[in-house]
Amino acid sequence: MKADKETKSGNGSSRDPESDGLIMSHFGVAVEVLFDSGERRTVRVKRNSGHVVGDRVRVAGEVLERLPRKTELRRRDVRGGIHLVAANLDVLGVVVAPMSPAGFVDRAIVAARAAELEPFLVFNKCDLDPARELAEVLGKVYAQVLPCFTVSAASGAGLETLRTFFHAGHRGAFVGTTGVGKSSLLNALCPDIDLKVAEVSDYKWLGRHTTTVSTLIALPSGGELVDTPGFRDFGLVDISSPEIAAYFPGFEALEEHGCRFSNCQHRQEPGCAVAELVAAGEISDERYQTYLELLTEVEVIEEAAQRRAWKK
Protein backbone atom coordinates (compact mmCIF):
# COMPACT_ATOMS: atom_id res chain seq x y z
CA MET A 1 0.00 0.00 0.00
CA LYS A 2 1.20 3.51 -0.75
CA ALA A 3 2.66 5.81 1.85
CA ASP A 4 0.69 8.06 4.14
CA LYS A 5 1.53 11.53 5.43
CA GLU A 6 4.68 12.48 7.27
CA THR A 7 4.62 12.33 11.07
CA LYS A 8 6.82 13.79 13.79
CA SER A 9 7.73 12.61 17.28
CA GLY A 10 10.24 13.43 19.98
CA ASN A 11 11.12 16.34 22.24
CA GLY A 12 14.04 18.09 20.54
CA SER A 13 14.40 21.65 19.45
CA SER A 14 13.57 22.68 15.90
CA ARG A 15 16.83 24.69 15.96
CA ASP A 16 18.92 21.49 15.98
CA PRO A 17 20.53 20.66 12.60
CA GLU A 18 18.53 18.17 10.56
CA SER A 19 19.89 14.87 9.29
CA ASP A 20 18.20 12.23 7.17
CA GLY A 21 18.50 8.55 7.88
CA LEU A 22 16.92 5.11 7.93
CA ILE A 23 15.31 3.32 10.88
CA MET A 24 17.30 0.11 11.35
CA SER A 25 15.76 -1.21 14.60
CA HIS A 26 12.64 -0.53 16.65
CA PHE A 27 12.74 -1.15 20.42
CA GLY A 28 9.25 0.01 21.34
CA VAL A 29 10.16 3.33 22.95
CA ALA A 30 13.24 4.04 20.83
CA VAL A 31 14.55 3.49 17.33
CA GLU A 32 18.07 3.12 15.97
CA VAL A 33 18.70 5.40 13.00
CA LEU A 34 21.45 4.91 10.42
CA PHE A 35 22.14 8.41 9.12
CA ASP A 36 23.23 9.12 5.57
CA SER A 37 26.57 10.24 7.04
CA GLY A 38 27.16 6.69 8.35
CA GLU A 39 26.51 7.63 12.00
CA ARG A 40 24.16 5.47 14.06
CA ARG A 41 22.14 6.89 16.95
CA THR A 42 19.22 5.84 19.13
CA VAL A 43 16.29 8.26 19.20
CA ARG A 44 13.46 8.03 21.70
CA VAL A 45 9.92 7.80 20.32
CA LYS A 46 6.47 7.32 21.76
CA ARG A 47 5.48 3.66 22.05
CA ASN A 48 2.70 4.09 19.48
CA SER A 49 4.49 6.63 17.30
CA GLY A 50 3.76 4.78 14.07
CA HIS A 51 7.41 4.63 13.06
CA VAL A 52 8.63 1.31 11.75
CA VAL A 53 11.80 -0.36 10.50
CA GLY A 54 12.50 0.70 6.92
CA ASP A 55 11.18 4.24 7.38
CA ARG A 56 13.23 7.11 6.00
CA VAL A 57 13.28 9.85 8.65
CA ARG A 58 14.57 13.36 9.22
CA VAL A 59 15.99 13.93 12.70
CA ALA A 60 16.65 17.23 14.48
CA GLY A 61 17.92 16.57 17.99
CA GLU A 62 15.27 14.25 19.43
CA VAL A 63 12.56 15.23 16.95
CA LEU A 64 11.99 12.49 14.39
CA GLU A 65 9.97 13.22 11.25
CA ARG A 66 8.92 10.36 9.00
CA LEU A 67 9.45 10.96 5.30
CA PRO A 68 6.91 9.67 2.75
CA ARG A 69 6.81 5.90 2.32
CA LYS A 70 6.95 4.11 -1.03
CA THR A 71 5.24 1.00 0.33
CA GLU A 72 4.03 -0.38 3.62
CA LEU A 73 3.04 -3.89 4.68
CA ARG A 74 0.25 -4.16 7.24
CA ARG A 75 -1.66 -7.06 8.76
CA ARG A 76 -4.83 -7.45 10.81
CA ASP A 77 -4.81 -9.64 13.93
CA VAL A 78 -7.63 -11.92 15.09
CA ARG A 79 -9.10 -9.12 17.23
CA GLY A 80 -9.24 -6.72 14.28
CA GLY A 81 -6.21 -4.68 15.31
CA ILE A 82 -4.00 -3.42 12.47
CA HIS A 83 -0.22 -3.75 12.73
CA LEU A 84 2.41 -2.23 10.46
CA VAL A 85 5.05 -4.86 9.71
CA ALA A 86 7.64 -2.84 7.76
CA ALA A 87 7.98 0.04 5.30
CA ASN A 88 9.68 0.67 1.96
CA LEU A 89 10.02 -3.00 1.03
CA ASP A 90 9.87 -4.26 -2.54
CA VAL A 91 9.72 -8.04 -1.93
CA LEU A 92 8.12 -10.34 0.65
CA GLY A 93 9.34 -13.86 1.38
CA VAL A 94 6.74 -16.29 2.70
CA VAL A 95 8.59 -18.97 4.68
CA VAL A 96 6.93 -22.38 4.68
CA ALA A 97 7.73 -25.41 6.82
CA PRO A 98 5.84 -28.66 7.56
CA MET A 99 2.42 -28.16 9.12
CA SER A 100 2.26 -24.43 8.37
CA PRO A 101 -1.44 -23.50 8.69
CA ALA A 102 -3.53 -24.09 5.59
CA GLY A 103 -4.22 -20.88 3.71
CA PHE A 104 -1.37 -18.84 5.22
CA VAL A 105 0.65 -18.88 1.99
CA ASP A 106 -2.22 -17.65 -0.19
CA ARG A 107 -3.18 -15.05 2.40
CA ALA A 108 0.39 -13.69 2.58
CA ILE A 109 0.73 -13.61 -1.20
CA VAL A 110 -2.51 -11.64 -1.53
CA ALA A 111 -1.31 -9.21 1.17
CA ALA A 112 2.04 -8.75 -0.59
CA ARG A 113 0.47 -8.06 -3.96
CA ALA A 114 -2.03 -5.65 -2.43
CA ALA A 115 0.92 -3.79 -0.88
CA GLU A 116 2.65 -3.66 -4.29
CA LEU A 117 5.39 -6.07 -3.18
CA GLU A 118 6.74 -9.02 -5.17
CA PRO A 119 6.02 -12.20 -3.17
CA PHE A 120 8.28 -15.25 -3.22
CA LEU A 121 8.20 -18.57 -1.36
CA VAL A 122 10.95 -20.11 0.75
CA PHE A 123 10.53 -23.79 1.55
CA ASN A 124 12.75 -24.13 4.61
CA LYS A 125 14.05 -27.19 6.53
CA CYS A 126 14.36 -29.22 3.33
CA ASP A 127 17.04 -31.39 4.90
CA LEU A 128 14.02 -33.06 6.56
CA ASP A 129 11.84 -35.47 4.59
CA PRO A 130 8.46 -33.87 5.49
CA ALA A 131 9.69 -30.44 4.40
CA ARG A 132 11.16 -31.79 1.17
CA GLU A 133 7.88 -33.50 0.32
CA LEU A 134 5.95 -30.32 1.10
CA ALA A 135 8.21 -28.30 -1.21
CA GLU A 136 7.59 -30.74 -4.05
CA VAL A 137 3.81 -30.53 -3.62
CA LEU A 138 3.58 -26.76 -3.22
CA GLY A 139 6.17 -26.11 -5.90
CA LYS A 140 3.79 -27.59 -8.46
CA VAL A 141 1.15 -25.09 -7.34
CA TYR A 142 3.16 -21.88 -7.06
CA ALA A 143 6.35 -22.18 -9.15
CA GLN A 144 4.55 -21.04 -12.31
CA VAL A 145 3.39 -17.75 -10.78
CA LEU A 146 6.16 -16.58 -8.41
CA PRO A 147 9.78 -17.32 -7.43
CA CYS A 148 10.24 -20.36 -5.17
CA PHE A 149 13.37 -21.36 -3.23
CA THR A 150 13.95 -24.76 -1.62
CA VAL A 151 16.51 -24.31 1.16
CA SER A 152 17.83 -25.59 4.45
CA ALA A 153 19.08 -23.01 6.93
CA ALA A 154 20.68 -25.86 8.88
CA SER A 155 22.73 -27.38 6.04
CA GLY A 156 23.02 -24.33 3.79
CA ALA A 157 21.48 -26.13 0.83
CA GLY A 158 19.85 -23.81 -1.70
CA LEU A 159 20.90 -20.60 0.03
CA GLU A 160 23.12 -19.43 -2.81
CA THR A 161 20.13 -18.96 -5.13
CA LEU A 162 18.42 -16.93 -2.42
CA ARG A 163 21.55 -14.76 -2.02
CA THR A 164 21.60 -14.20 -5.77
CA PHE A 165 17.97 -13.10 -5.68
CA PHE A 166 18.68 -10.46 -3.02
CA HIS A 167 21.91 -9.39 -4.73
CA ALA A 168 19.72 -7.48 -7.22
CA GLY A 169 19.24 -4.90 -4.44
CA HIS A 170 15.95 -6.07 -2.99
CA ARG A 171 14.76 -5.01 0.44
CA GLY A 172 12.37 -7.54 1.89
CA ALA A 173 11.11 -9.37 4.91
CA PHE A 174 10.38 -12.97 5.78
CA VAL A 175 6.90 -13.71 7.08
CA GLY A 176 5.62 -17.01 8.34
CA THR A 177 4.01 -18.50 11.37
CA THR A 178 5.98 -18.75 14.58
CA GLY A 179 8.91 -21.13 14.41
CA VAL A 180 9.18 -21.82 10.66
CA GLY A 181 12.81 -20.76 10.76
CA LYS A 182 12.94 -17.09 9.78
CA SER A 183 15.71 -16.25 12.26
CA SER A 184 17.62 -19.39 11.27
CA LEU A 185 17.47 -18.28 7.65
CA LEU A 186 18.75 -14.84 8.54
CA ASN A 187 21.59 -16.36 10.56
CA ALA A 188 22.51 -18.54 7.58
CA LEU A 189 22.39 -15.62 5.13
CA CYS A 190 24.22 -13.25 7.48
CA PRO A 191 26.17 -15.23 10.14
CA ASP A 192 27.53 -12.13 11.90
CA ILE A 193 24.13 -11.14 13.30
CA ASP A 194 23.77 -14.29 15.46
CA LEU A 195 20.03 -14.07 16.11
CA LYS A 196 18.65 -16.26 18.89
CA VAL A 197 16.98 -19.41 17.64
CA ALA A 198 14.83 -21.74 19.74
CA GLU A 199 14.88 -25.51 19.40
CA VAL A 200 12.43 -27.18 17.04
CA SER A 201 9.82 -29.21 18.88
CA ASP A 202 8.39 -32.54 17.79
CA TYR A 203 4.96 -30.93 17.72
CA LYS A 204 4.22 -29.81 14.12
CA TRP A 205 7.97 -29.45 13.42
CA LEU A 206 7.83 -25.88 14.70
CA GLY A 207 10.10 -24.01 17.07
CA ARG A 208 9.44 -21.04 19.32
CA HIS A 209 10.06 -17.69 17.70
CA THR A 210 12.62 -15.66 19.63
CA THR A 211 12.66 -12.34 17.75
CA THR A 212 11.18 -9.53 19.83
CA VAL A 213 12.76 -6.52 18.09
CA SER A 214 12.33 -5.64 14.41
CA THR A 215 15.70 -5.05 12.73
CA LEU A 216 16.84 -4.21 9.19
CA ILE A 217 19.84 -6.34 8.23
CA ALA A 218 22.22 -5.71 5.32
CA LEU A 219 23.16 -9.01 3.66
CA PRO A 220 26.86 -9.50 2.84
CA SER A 221 26.05 -10.51 -0.74
CA GLY A 222 23.74 -7.51 -1.29
CA GLY A 223 20.18 -6.62 -0.46
CA GLU A 224 18.46 -6.14 2.90
CA LEU A 225 16.10 -8.14 5.08
CA VAL A 226 13.88 -7.10 7.98
CA ASP A 227 13.73 -9.57 10.86
CA THR A 228 10.27 -9.29 12.42
CA PRO A 229 8.61 -11.00 15.39
CA GLY A 230 6.57 -14.05 14.38
CA PHE A 231 2.81 -14.07 14.23
CA ARG A 232 0.14 -16.68 13.59
CA ASP A 233 -2.43 -14.51 11.83
CA PHE A 234 -2.24 -12.41 8.69
CA GLY A 235 -5.58 -10.66 8.29
CA LEU A 236 -5.92 -8.52 5.18
CA VAL A 237 -5.92 -4.71 5.29
CA ASP A 238 -7.03 -2.15 2.70
CA ILE A 239 -8.11 -4.60 0.02
CA SER A 240 -11.52 -4.75 -1.66
CA SER A 241 -13.46 -7.89 -2.45
CA PRO A 242 -12.97 -7.52 -6.25
CA GLU A 243 -9.21 -7.32 -5.67
CA ILE A 244 -9.09 -10.72 -3.95
CA ALA A 245 -9.44 -12.54 -7.27
CA ALA A 246 -6.93 -10.21 -8.95
CA TYR A 247 -4.27 -11.01 -6.35
CA PHE A 248 -5.06 -14.65 -5.52
CA PRO A 249 -2.27 -16.94 -6.80
CA GLY A 250 -3.53 -19.29 -9.47
CA PHE A 251 -6.21 -16.94 -10.76
CA GLU A 252 -3.78 -15.27 -13.18
CA ALA A 253 -5.36 -17.21 -16.08
CA LEU A 254 -8.49 -15.10 -15.61
CA GLU A 255 -6.75 -12.32 -17.53
CA GLU A 256 -6.89 -14.50 -20.65
CA HIS A 257 -10.08 -16.45 -19.92
CA GLY A 258 -12.39 -14.07 -18.08
CA CYS A 259 -15.70 -14.87 -16.48
CA ARG A 260 -18.99 -14.19 -18.26
CA PHE A 261 -19.85 -11.41 -15.80
CA SER A 262 -17.36 -8.65 -15.06
CA ASN A 263 -18.44 -8.53 -11.39
CA CYS A 264 -18.26 -12.33 -10.90
CA GLN A 265 -17.46 -13.25 -7.29
CA HIS A 266 -16.55 -16.83 -8.31
CA ARG A 267 -19.17 -18.48 -6.15
CA GLN A 268 -22.20 -19.84 -8.02
CA GLU A 269 -22.28 -17.52 -11.04
CA PRO A 270 -22.76 -19.11 -14.51
CA GLY A 271 -19.82 -18.88 -16.88
CA CYS A 272 -17.32 -18.54 -14.02
CA ALA A 273 -13.74 -19.14 -15.18
CA VAL A 274 -12.62 -20.03 -11.64
CA ALA A 275 -15.27 -22.75 -11.39
CA GLU A 276 -13.90 -24.19 -14.63
CA LEU A 277 -10.34 -24.18 -13.24
CA VAL A 278 -11.53 -25.93 -10.08
CA ALA A 279 -13.50 -28.50 -12.07
CA ALA A 280 -10.43 -29.16 -14.25
CA GLY A 281 -8.26 -29.68 -11.18
CA GLU A 282 -6.03 -26.70 -12.01
CA ILE A 283 -7.08 -25.15 -8.69
CA SER A 284 -7.61 -27.55 -5.78
CA ASP A 285 -10.82 -27.55 -3.76
CA GLU A 286 -8.74 -26.68 -0.66
CA ARG A 287 -7.28 -23.56 -2.26
CA TYR A 288 -10.65 -22.57 -3.68
CA GLN A 289 -12.07 -22.75 -0.15
CA THR A 290 -9.20 -20.51 0.99
CA TYR A 291 -10.22 -17.99 -1.67
CA LEU A 292 -13.82 -18.08 -0.49
CA GLU A 293 -12.72 -17.59 3.12
CA LEU A 294 -10.63 -14.55 2.15
CA LEU A 295 -13.47 -13.15 0.07
CA THR A 296 -15.96 -13.57 2.93
CA GLU A 297 -13.49 -12.06 5.40
CA VAL A 298 -13.07 -8.94 3.27
CA GLU A 299 -16.80 -8.67 2.59
CA VAL A 300 -17.50 -8.71 6.33
CA ILE A 301 -15.00 -5.89 6.84
CA GLU A 302 -16.55 -3.91 3.97
CA GLU A 303 -20.05 -4.36 5.38
CA ALA A 304 -18.93 -3.22 8.83
CA ALA A 305 -17.31 -0.13 7.32
CA GLN A 306 -20.49 0.61 5.37
CA ARG A 307 -22.61 0.36 8.53
CA ARG A 308 -20.29 2.76 10.32
CA ALA A 309 -20.60 5.21 7.42
CA TRP A 310 -24.39 5.05 7.57
CA LYS A 311 -24.37 5.93 11.29
CA LYS A 312 -22.40 9.11 10.72
Secondary structure, DSSP 8 states (H G I E B T S, - for coil): -------EE----TTS-EEEEEEEEE-SSEEEEEETTS-EEEEE--TT----TT-EEEEETTEEEE---S-EEEEE-TTS-EEEEEES-SEEEEEE-TT--TTHHHHHHHHHHHTT-EEEEEE--TTSHHHHHHHHHHHHHHTTTS-EEE--TTT-TTHHHHHHHHHTT-EEEEE-STTSSHHHHHHHH-GGG------B-SSTT-B-----SEEEEE-TTS-EEEE----S--B--S--HHHHHHHSTT-GGGGTS--SSTT--SSS-TT-HHHHHHHTTSS-HHHHHHHHHHHHHHHHHHHHHHHHHHH-
